[in-house]
Amino acid sequence: MDRAAGAAVREAAARAPRAGAALALAAGTLSPAFRVVVAVLCARRATRRDGFIALAASVAAALAARAARDRIGRRRPGPRTEGGFPSRHAAAAVAITTAVAGGDRRLGAALGAAAAVGLAGRVTDGHHEPADIAAGALLGAAAGCAARTAAGVFPRRRTAG
């Protein structure tokens, strides 16, 4: 059923070339854009803590997704030979979104919308099936929540004065 859903999404994108091209662009820019967001958050003093929480969450999610993907070995829909379940892109993007949303709901919502479009593009361009994305997203949400929770254990350092 998942493979059929992915094929239907790809067929719909093929019938709407502009939409397919826009989704392909979103898929291609997802990781670099999210890296820039995390870097900016880490660089700005006011958002540094949230940036490092997002960084930790995304690294943990991507590593966990990679380990699971290598063990499961579920074939991707496209020509790539390595497994695609769960999606590392989905895990990292949703981990960042979840971690950031804990500190700034508006930025979290914007990242969530961007992630949804970019991850839909990962299905339309044949890199993943919908279940790959869903599993990666669940893993990412768990990593984001865990990173926020772990960060709560270590209180912010307060400056005198």
N, C-alpha and C positions, 0 to 999 in steps of 0.2 A: 504494500500500500504506500509506503514511504517513497519507494522508487517511482511509482506511478505519479505521486504528487509532485515530485521533483521534475519529472518529465513534462507534466502539464504546465508547471511554472516556466520551464525553458521554452516550451512551444508557444505559450502566451507571449513571452518576451520576443520570440522570433517574429510573431505577427505584429508586434508594435516596436519597430526598430529604434525609434527615438527613446522609448522607455527602456528598452534593453540596453541601449548605449549609455543612458544615464545611470542605470543600475550597475553596469560594468565599471563606469567611472567611479561610482561610490564604493564599489568593492575594492578597486585598486587603490583608492586613497584612504580607506578605513584605517589601516595600521599606521601609515605615516602621520595622518592627522591626529590620531589618538596619542601617538608618541610626542608630538608637538604639544598637545594639551598638557600631558603629564610633565613635560620638561618645563613649560611655562609655570605650571602650578608649583613645581619644585623650586624654581628660580625666584618666585615672588615670596617675600617674607610673610605676607598675610595669608598665603595659601600653601606654604611649604609643607606643613604637616599633612594636609589633605593630598598633596602631590606625592609625598613619600608613601602614604597609605595606599594610594592608587597604584603606585609603582610596585610595591610589595604584593598587592593583590593580583596584579596582572602577571607578574613573574610566576607566582605560585600557581595561578590558574593555567597559564600556558604550559608550565612544566608538568602539572598533573594531567592536562589534556594530552600532551605528547606521550607520556608514559602509558596512559590508557589506550590511546590510538595505536601505539606500537604493539601492545598486547592483543588488542581486539582485531586489528588488521582488516577492518571492513573496507571493501573496495569503494573508491570514489566513482562518481558517474562519468567523469572526464578521463583524459588520457594519463593523468598522474598515477603512479603505481603505489605510492605509500597510502596507508589507511587514512580515512577522513573522519572517523567517529571516535571521539567528539571533535568538533572543530576548535582548533587553537585560537583562530581569529575571534570566534564567538566567545570563547572562555575569557580571553584577555579583554576584549571590548566591554563585555558585560561586567567583568570584575572592576574595571576602571569606572564604568558608569555607576555601579553600586557603591563603590568606595567614595566617589566624588559626591554622589547624591546625599550621602550621610552628612556632608559638611555644607553643601550648597545645592538645595533642591532644584533651583532653576537651571543651573549648569548641568546637573544630573539629568534633568528632563531633556535638555538639548542634546546631550550626549546619547541618551537613550534613543531619541528619534534618529540621530545620525547612525547609530549602531544598527537600528532596525533596517534602515535603507541599505547600508553597506552589506549587512549580512544577507539580505534578500538578494543582493547582487551576487553574492558568493554561490547562491543556488542557481540563479539564472545563467551564470557563466560556466556552470558545470564543475565547480570545485567541490561542492557539497550537495547532499540531499537535505531536506528539511529536518530530519531527525538528527543529523550531524550538528546542525545549528542549534536545535533545541537542547541537545545534551551538553554542548559547549556552553550555552547560555546558563543552564542550571549550575554547571560547575563554576562558571564565572560569578554568578550571584552568590553562591556559597563562599567562594574565596573573598569576594568583596565584603560580605558580612563578617567573615572571620577576621579579616584585616582590620575592619573598624572596631570589632570587639577587642582584639588584641591591642590595638592602639589605645583603647580606653584603660587598659591595665597600667599603662605608662603615662602618668599625667604630664601635661605640658609644663615645661620648665618656666617658672615665673621669674621675671627680672625685678630687682629691687627698685622701688622708687617712683 
